[in-house]
Amino acid sequence: RMHYGHPDIMNMQYMMQQGGVSKATKTVNLSEDIFAGMDFTLRGEGRHIQHSEYFHVSKGRDLGFNTVLLFFSKLSAGTGEQLLTRQMARLGERLSLPQFLTLYYAHGGFYLTQFLLSLCVPALVFIWLVVLLDAAEADFPAMDPRFAQTKQSGASVMAQVLVGQYGWLFLLFIVAGAAPLLLETWLQAGLFAAVSRIIKQMMSLSPLHFIFQAKVIGSYVSNEIIYGGAAYVSTGRGLPIERRFFIGVKNNNSGLYNDFAQLAFYDGARLLVAVALVVAAGGLKVTSELRWALIWWFLALFLTLTSWLFAPFIFNPYQFNSSKFKEDWKDWRNFFLSESVPWKSWYEKSQLRPGSGIRSSPASVVGWVIFVFAFYVVLENKIHTFTVVFPNMGTILRKYALGILPPVVLSGCFCLLLPLLLERLSRRPMPLFGFVIAVLVLDSVEAFLALWELLGVGWWNTVLAGVILKYALVSSLLVLCECAFRFKGPVAPENACCQALKDACKLWLLAHRMARDVLVSVLIYAFLAIGVCGDWFRREVIGFSASPHNLLVYRDPGHPTHTTEEVGLSSQARAGSFLAGGTGSFVAPEGVDLSQPSGLRAREPFLAASGQRPSGEAAAPNGLSASPPRRPPVAAAKAHAATPPPADFATDAAAVAATAAAASRGGAGAARRPSGEADFAID
């Protein structure tokens, strides 16, 4: 490994004599430690890097789902830049085969394998769908030359292929993936500890995490190779104890949907729709033996879909809390339906990025061409067959035009004419969400009118091929519009006509992109609502206290709920807590009911730092003044214990305990606490 070791330590004087470790750019040389190792090895004469791992005295590790993926995004982007550099090319030319294979495994090979792993399931579903739609219609099986030769349908052929790829070998790959962890734990702690750890990993849904991790790694390394733009990401290593929002409106657009929509949610929704189209096209119309043999393929599909759509929410603490779920629904409405439309600013900042330059490449263009051309060939053959079988149902040119052209005429005219009409009538502009509903309806109507003759004769596979082709063409036009708005400089000449066309194109683009986000987010939210209903039934009907969700992801079963209450304390208790420099969090002693605190009053300004106190309130006891005398902690505790608490805290055991604990820790930190209101979190 071209890395200087686990504790991030390097022999500075020695490396300075070997040419130094300074690098030119913060983008190409994002992984500066890897480049230091590669440059050092390329200097030859037997130089090598010793990588040391300290298993029991390790550095801080990322613990949360988001921080782990954020860390891997940085590594993946850095690896994408490494694969394009001269250092990696020279190492590949000069290393021996064993050294080169270890270099490939430890660096670029791992990330490229993750990319291929995340690509294999969608690629197989794409091939499955093309084969099914290219088969003859149910009423004309003899028109398929493959059926005449083998007497097998396309569904049977694809089922046999998938059984061969995802048979018992799939289980072998799962075992091989868990083997390193099993053997390492076996050597260190014994066989029982190793097996129990593997069982805990599976019960805590670790496969969903690693499938999603492969998706994130593959997206970042491929985008970095194609587009570039690597940057350092500060991850942090905090404990994952806070629940993340579904959609970020309050917290600067940092919700789970905002973070992972481009990386996984869009592809997960497309894969789900593709699987539904496979079922509609008759992909499961095979023998019962083949259907049962496809169980491993169905398992791979289920894990992939579940991970790409729901993994961030499954590993989100307290995701299925009903009150928080209602707040998520309010955030969804504010995100899409409020007058300011936070979705628009999020989309333009994270995806559109006007004026940033064209963000495309020959690889992405080739991918779109393959996808569009495959379904174009299928539809073209079906329309030709249709004109031969039904020669009296219109001209060939009209059928080709209606079947192949994208449904953009009605929605484009609507986005162009309606704003001009409302402006001429001096009416308020139509909300963006209204255009979303309008373009969805108009596109659907236009596609239906183009394919209604095929629907009339029951050629369902041809209709599905036409729908997919139209979707692909509309998506291609949307990508072209985004590229046009990313041009640096003016997009069109500055005149009224061109400006109207530009506004109409942008409105058409925003309406379609917002429709995509609305549909995908509603799909995810609807499935999560099932979990919320189940959690409510468990809590209110069955009366089971511990949440299965928390137990499933292996959280502490002793903390089934997480409740936070804000209470106001008088200045004495606030002074006692803040003089200790603490956070103000405490647990009520046994037998004390905090729901009706006798001594807790309404919130008051914290005046202890300024030496003031509310009118009618007694002075703070000794040891709790704004400028406490310096004394040993034991003496401070004795002095405070000898002083009786104020009358209004006489019956409040929790406040007395908090005040005594604060005084026993000393009085440092009073001057550091600004005046203001204090919040006490009671768990």
Residue pairs with C-beta under 8 A, 6 or more apart in sequence:
1 37
1 49
1 51
1 106
1 107
2 33
2 34
2 35
2 36
2 37
2 38
2 41
2 49
2 103
2 106
2 107
3 33
3 34
3 37
3 49
3 51
4 10
4 33
4 36
4 37
4 49
4 51
5 50
5 51
5 52
6 51
6 52
6 53
6 54
6 58
6 59
7 52
7 54
7 59
8 33
8 59
10 21
10 36
15 21
15 36
15 40
18 40
18 43
18 47
19 39
19 43
21 32
21 35
21 36
21 39
23 29
23 32
23 35
26 231
26 232
27 81
27 228
27 229
27 230
27 231
28 81
28 84
28 85
28 230
29 35
29 81
30 74
30 77
30 78
30 81
30 230
30 231
30 232
31 75
31 78
31 79
31 81
31 82
34 78
34 82
34 107
35 82
35 85
35 87
37 49
38 82
38 87
38 88
38 91
39 87
40 47
40 49
41 47
41 48
41 49
41 91
42 87
42 90
42 91
42 94
55 188
60 237
61 237
62 68
62 70
62 71
62 235
62 236
62 237
63 237
63 238
63 239
63 240
64 238
64 239
64 240
65 209
65 240
65 311
65 312
65 315
65 316
66 240
66 244
66 256
66 259
66 312
67 235
67 236
67 237
67 238
67 240
68 213
69 212
69 213
69 216
70 233
70 235
71 233
71 235
72 213
72 216
72 217
72 220
73 216
73 217
73 220
73 233
74 232
74 233
74 235
75 111
75 217
76 111
76 216
76 217
76 218
76 219
76 220
76 221
76 224
77 220
77 221
77 224
77 229
77 230
77 231
78 230
79 107
79 108
79 111
79 221
79 224
80 111
80 220
80 221
80 222
80 223
80 224
80 225
80 230
81 224
81 228
81 230
82 88
82 107
82 108
83 108
83 225
84 225
88 107
88 108
91 100
91 103
92 100
92 103
95 103
111 217
111 218
111 221
112 221
114 213
114 214
114 217
114 218
114 221
115 217
115 218
115 221
115 222
116 218
117 214
117 218
118 211
118 214
118 215
118 217
118 218
118 219
119 218
121 271
121 300
121 301
121 304
122 267
122 270
122 271
122 274
124 162
124 165
125 271
125 274
125 275
125 278
125 301
126 274
126 371
126 374
127 158
128 158
128 162
128 278
128 283
129 274
129 277
129 278
129 281
129 283
129 468
130 374
130 375
130 378
131 154
131 157
131 158
132 154
132 155
132 158
132 278
132 281
132 282
132 283
132 461
133 281
133 375
133 378
133 461
133 462
133 464
133 465
133 468
134 154
134 378
134 381
135 144
135 146
135 147
135 153
135 154
135 155
135 461
136 142
136 143
136 144
136 147
137 143
137 458
137 459
137 460
137 461
137 462
138 282
138 458
138 460
139 458
140 385
140 389
141 147
141 153
142 148
143 385
144 154
146 152
146 154
146 157
147 153
150 157
153 282
153 285
153 286
155 282
155 283
155 284
155 285
155 286
156 286
156 287
156 290
158 283
159 283
159 286
159 290
159 291
159 293
159 294
160 290
162 294
162 297
163 290
163 293
163 294
163 297
165 297
166 294
166 296
166 297
166 300
167 293
167 296
168 296
170 296
170 297
170 299
170 300
171 296
178 198
178 201
181 194
181 197
181 198
181 201
182 194
182 195
182 197
182 198
183 194
185 193
185 194
185 197
186 193
186 194
200 554
203 552
203 554
204 552
204 553
204 554
205 314
205 315
205 552
205 553
207 303
207 307
208 303
208 306
208 307
208 310
208 311
208 314
208 315
209 307
209 311
209 315
211 303
211 304
211 307
211 308
211 311
212 264
212 307
212 308
212 311
212 312
215 263
215 264
215 267
215 307
215 308
216 260
216 263
216 264
219 262
219 263
219 264
224 230
226 361
226 363
226 364
227 359
227 361
240 315
240 317
241 317
242 317
243 316
243 317
243 318
243 319
243 321
243 324
244 254
244 255
244 256
244 312
244 316
245 251
245 254
245 255
245 256
245 327
245 328
245 331
246 255
246 256
246 257
246 313
246 328
246 331
246 332
246 521
246 525
246 528
247 255
247 256
247 257
247 258
247 328
247 331
247 332
247 335
247 521
248 254
248 255
248 257
248 258
248 331
249 255
249 331
249 334
249 335
249 342
250 331
253 342
253 345
253 346
253 349
253 350
255 331
256 312
256 313
256 316
257 265
257 521
257 524
258 346
258 350
259 312
260 312
261 517
261 520
262 350
262 351
264 307
264 308
264 309
264 311
265 308
265 309
265 520
265 524
266 516
266 520
267 308
268 305
268 308
268 309
269 309
269 519
269 520
269 523
271 304
271 305
271 308
272 305
272 309
272 523
275 301
275 305
277 464
277 468
280 460
280 464
281 460
281 461
281 464
282 461
284 291
309 523
309 524
309 527
310 524
310 527
310 528
313 319
313 524
313 528
314 549
314 553
315 553
317 550
317 555
317 562
318 324
318 550
318 562
319 528
319 531
319 549
320 528
320 531
320 532
320 534
320 535
320 547
320 549
321 532
321 535
321 562
322 532
322 535
322 536
325 528
325 529
325 532
328 525
329 525
332 521
332 525
334 342
335 342
335 343
335 346
336 343
336 433
336 514
336 517
336 518
337 431
337 433
339 431
341 431
341 432
343 514
343 517
344 432
344 510
344 514
347 510
347 513
347 514
347 517
348 354
351 482
351 513
352 482
352 485
352 486
353 359
353 486
354 485
354 486
355 486
355 487
355 488
355 489
356 486
356 488
357 486
357 487
357 488
358 483
358 486
358 487
359 483
359 486
360 479
360 483
368 472
368 475
368 476
368 479
371 472
372 469
372 472
372 473
372 476
375 465
375 468
375 469
375 472
376 404
376 469
378 465
379 403
379 404
379 462
379 465
379 466
379 469
380 400
380 404
382 459
382 461
382 462
382 465
383 396
383 399
383 400
383 403
383 462
384 396
386 393
386 399
386 453
386 454
386 457
386 459
386 462
387 396
387 399
390 457
393 453
394 453
399 453
402 449
402 450
402 451
403 450
403 451
403 454
403 466
403 469
404 469
405 450
405 473
406 470
406 473
406 474
406 477
407 442
407 443
407 444
407 446
407 447
407 450
407 470
407 474
408 443
408 446
408 474
408 477
408 508
409 446
410 442
410 443
410 445
410 446
411 438
411 439
411 442
411 443
411 446
411 508
411 511
411 512
412 504
412 508
414 435
414 438
414 439
414 442
415 435
415 439
415 504
415 505
415 507
415 508
415 511
416 500
416 501
416 504
418 430
419 429
419 430
419 503
419 504
419 507
420 500
422 428
422 429
422 430
423 429
432 510
432 511
432 514
433 514
433 518
435 507
435 510
435 511
436 511
436 514
436 515
436 518
438 511
439 508
439 511
439 512
439 515
440 515
443 474
447 466
447 467
447 470
448 455
450 466
450 470
451 463
451 466
451 467
454 462
454 463
454 466
455 463
474 512
478 509
478 512
478 513
481 505
481 506
481 508
481 509
482 509
484 491
484 505
485 491
485 506
485 509
491 502
492 498
492 499
492 501
492 502
531 549
535 547
535 548
535 549
538 544
538 547
538 548
539 545
539 547
545 560
545 561
546 557
546 560
547 560
547 561
550 557
550 559
550 560
551 557
562 683
563 682
563 683
564 681
564 682
564 683
565 594
565 681
565 682
566 679
566 680
566 681
567 594
567 597
567 600
567 680
567 682
568 600
568 601
568 602
568 603
568 604
568 677
568 678
569 577
569 600
569 601
569 655
569 678
569 680
570 599
570 601
570 604
570 614
570 617
570 646
570 648
570 649
571 604
571 606
571 607
571 608
571 613
571 614
571 617
571 620
572 620
572 621
572 624
572 645
572 646
572 649
572 659
573 649
573 655
573 658
573 659
574 584
574 606
574 608
574 678
575 606
575 608
575 620
575 624
575 625
575 626
575 670
576 624
576 658
576 659
576 660
576 662
576 663
577 584
577 658
577 659
577 662
577 678
577 680
578 584
578 606
578 608
578 662
578 669
578 670
578 673
578 678
579 608
579 624
579 628
579 662
579 663
579 666
579 667
579 668
579 669
579 670
580 661
580 662
580 663
580 665
580 666
580 667
580 668
580 669
581 665
581 668
581 669
581 672
582 662
582 665
583 681
584 658
584 678
584 679
584 680
584 681
585 680
585 681
585 682
585 683
586 654
586 657
586 658
586 661
586 680
586 682
587 682
587 683
588 594
588 653
588 654
588 682
589 653
589 654
589 657
592 653
592 654
594 654
594 682
597 652
597 654
597 655
598 651
598 652
599 648
599 649
599 650
599 651
599 652
599 655
600 652
600 655
601 648
603 677
603 678
604 614
605 675
605 676
605 677
606 673
606 675
606 676
606 677
606 678
607 613
607 614
607 675
608 620
608 624
608 626
608 670
609 626
609 670
609 671
609 673
609 674
609 675
610 626
610 675
611 626
611 627
613 619
613 620
617 646
618 646
618 647
620 626
621 640
621 643
621 644
621 645
621 646
622 639
622 640
622 643
623 636
623 639
623 640
623 643
623 663
623 667
624 640
624 659
624 663
624 667
626 670
627 670
627 671
628 636
628 666
628 667
628 670
629 667
630 667
631 639
633 664
633 665
633 666
634 664
636 663
636 664
636 666
636 667
637 660
637 663
637 664
639 663
640 659
640 660
640 663
640 664
641 660
645 656
645 659
649 655
649 656
649 659
